[in-house]
Amino acid sequence: MAEFDHGLLESSQRPLVMGILNVTPDSFSDGGQFDAPAVALAHANEMIAEGADIIDVGGESTRPGATVVQEQDELERVLPVLELIKELPVLISIDTYKARVAAEACKAGAHIVNDVWGLQKDPEMADAVADAGVPVIMMHNRTEVDEQLDIMSDIDRFFERSLKLASDAGIAEEHQILDPGFGFGKTLQQNYQILSRLSELRKFGRPVLAGASRKRMVGYVLNNEAPERMAGSLAVHTLALQNGAQILRVHDVKPHVDAVRIFQAMKELGSSQ
């Protein structure tokens, strides 16, 4: 099992690309495509070959209106996949907001917990992450959209709660990662406000993940469907890199790995001597 290298997330190092591996029947973009363990393994290997640094395994769709998955069913989806991919040369993330799923997934080989409710949904999640000794991605989320909301202030308050939960549980600061949650409980305008002001999240002193891959914030602007949103996703994520994102969570790995290489070349080769 690979060790998590937090040094890769420091601002002086290149951003990381996290490939999405949904083992669900109903995810908005690729539901049902990779829910058989052997097919999931093949896709994980494909993403690694394309340059993925992290594989994010999810057993429950978090799209609006998705069916809630019971804890045991989620475990039955993700554990066989983790068993198959745990020895691959890549970091593995488990995408869940349930403490037991996170704990069992980490025992099965996951190196990172990716919680779309920022440790605030399951009261046992922070302790589960701390006990596992792994990093956690804490995403901002909302149950309802509020067009009048100052979204950046709401994100600030949410992250302050998440960071306190993490610290109180004993999760090391260098294991705390923030995700503003593009598309989760936000209007189109709020999503683009977050993108334009993403650099403000640097004040928390934690790595920032951006995940807008194939989302409706891209589709609304381009008037296209999820499979056609690669170029738009790439544009959003490139802007996120410019504003400080250090991890990109994506469906299309190779184009994003190329974009990161160009971004890094601009930083390293384009600076004045």
N, C-alpha and C positions, 0 to 999 in steps of 0.2 A: 504494500500500500504506500502510495506517495505521501510524503509529508507536506503539509501546507507551508508555503514559503511566503510569509507576509511581505518580505522585501520586494516581491514582484509588484506589490501595490503602491509602493512609495512613488511620489511624484516624479522622481528622477528616473524611474524605470518605465518600460513600455506598458500601455494599457493591456488588459487581458480580454480575451474573447471567450464568452460562455455560450456553448451550444445547447440548444433546447432539445430535450428528449422527453416528449410527452408520451407516457404509456397509458393513455386515456382514450375512451371511445368518442369523446365529445369536445375536445379542445377546439377553439374557434378556427384555427388554421390547419392543423394536421391531425385532428382527432381520428383515431382508428388506424392510423398509418403505421404506428410503431408499437402497438400494444402487445404483440407477441414477443416473448423474450428474445428469440433468435433474431427476429427482425430488428428489435431494439439494439441488440449487440452489433449487428451489421451497420446500423446507422451511427452508432457511437464510434465504431472504427472509421467510418467515412468522415465524420467530423474531426476526429483526431488527425487523420491524414490531411485534412484541409487546414489544420493548424489550431484547432480548439485547445484552449488551456484548461477549461473546466467543462464538464458535462453536467447539466442541470436536469435531474430526473424528477418528473412530476406524475403523481398518480391520481390527481383530482383537478379537473379543469376549474380555473378561476374566472372564466369569462362570465359576463353578465347573464344571469338566467340559467347557469349551469346547474346540474343536479348535484346536490350535496352527497358526498361519498362517505360511507361509514368507515370508521377507523380500521376495522379488520379487512374490509374490501380494499382499502387503500394499501395496506400492508401486503395483501396478496398480489397486488399489481406491481409494487415497486421492489419487494425483496428478491424475487427471482431475477429481475433485471440487474439489481445491484450485485447479486452473486456472480453473474456472468461478466460484469464489467469491472469488478473491483480490482483486478490485477492489471488493468490497462494503464498505460503510461500517461495518466491525466488525473487531475483533481476531479472529485465527484461531489456534486451538491444535491441535497434532497430538498425539493420544493414542497413544503408542507407547513401548515399552521397548527398541527396537532403534536403535542409533546411526545406521546407514545410512538407515533410514526417516526418522529425525529430521532428519538433514542434508539429504536430498533434499527433504523436506517444507518445510523452512525456505527452501531455494533456490526452491521453487515458490510461496512466499508465506506460509507459517505464521509467526506472530509469537511463539509460545510453544510449549514442549515440555512435555507432560504425561506424566510417566513413573510408571507404577503400581508400579515397583520402586525408586523413589527413587535413581536412578543406580547401583544396586547389582547389576543383572542383567547388563547389557552393559558390560564394562570400558572400552569406548570412548565410552560415552554422555556422560560429563562433558566430555570434550574436544570432542565433536561440538557440544554446547550452547555451550560457550565459544567455539568457532570461529564459530558462527552469530551470537553476540552477542545471544542472546535470553533471556528469563526461562525458568525451569524450575519446574514443579510437581513436588515430590518427595513421593510417597505412601508411607506405611507399609504394608508387606505382610508376609505370612507364608505359608509353604508348607503349614503344618499348624495346625490349631486346638489350643490347649492350655487346657483349662478351668481349670487351676491357675495360669495365668500372671498375673502382675501386669502388666496390659496397658499401663498408663501408663508404667511403668518400661521396658517393652520398646519402646514408642514413643520414649521419650527416647533410649535407646541407638541405635536405628535412625536417628533424625534426627541424632544427633551424627555418625554415620558418613556420612550423606548430605551434611550440611553441610560436613564436612571434604573429601569428594570434590569438592564444588562449589567450595570455596575454593581447594583445591590446583590445580584446573584453570583457575582464573582467572575463574570466574563471579562477577560482582559481587553483593555482599550484597543490593542492592536488586532483584536479579533472582532471588532465591531465595524460593520459596513452598512452604509445607508443607501436606500433606493427611493426616489421621490414618487414612484408608482404611476408612471404614465398610463392613463386610461382607466385608472381605478377611482371611481367616484368623482370624476372631474369633467368639466365641459371642454369642448374643443379649444376655446380661448384659454382656459386655465392650463391645459396641457402645453400650449405654446408659450404661455407666460413662464412656466417652469423651465422649459427648454432655454428661453432667452436669459433666464436668471439663475441657471443651474450653478454658476460659479459662486453664488451666495452661500451654498451649502458647504463650502470650504471652511467656513467659520467653525464647524463642528469638529474639524480636525480628524475626520474619518474618510476612508475611501468611499467614492460614490459610484454606484452602478446605474446605468441607463438601460432601460428595456422598453423600446417602442416598436419592436420588430413586428411588422405586418399589422399593426393595430389600426383602429378606426381613425385615430388622429392623422394617420397617413392616408387612409382610404377616403376620408371626407374631403381632403384637399385635392387629391388626384382623381377622385371619382372612379375608383377601381376596387376590385375584390382582393381578398387576402393573398392569393397566389401571385398577384401582379404587383405586390408592394415592396419588392426587394429594393429597387432603386430609391424609392421614397424613404424606406427604413434606413438605408445607407446614408442618405442625406441628413436625416434627423440625428443619427448616431455620430456622424462626423461633426456636426455642430455641437453635440454633447461632449465630444472629445475636446473640442476647442474651449469649452466652458468647464473643463475639469473632470469629466467622467473618467474613471480608471478601470471600469469593467463594462463591457457591452454584452447584453444578453440577447442572443439572436437565433433565428432559424437558419439563415443563410451564412454559413461560417466563412467560406473562402473569400467572398467579396469583402467581408468585414475584416478578415485578417489582412487582406491587401490594403484596405483603408487605414488600418492601424500602422502598417509599415510606412505608408506615405506620410501619415501624420508624424510618426517618429522621425522620419527623414527630415521633415521640415524643422522639427525641433533641434535635431542634432547637426544638420548640414546647413540649415538656413539662417542660423544665428550669426550675427556679426562677430568677427574675430577681434 
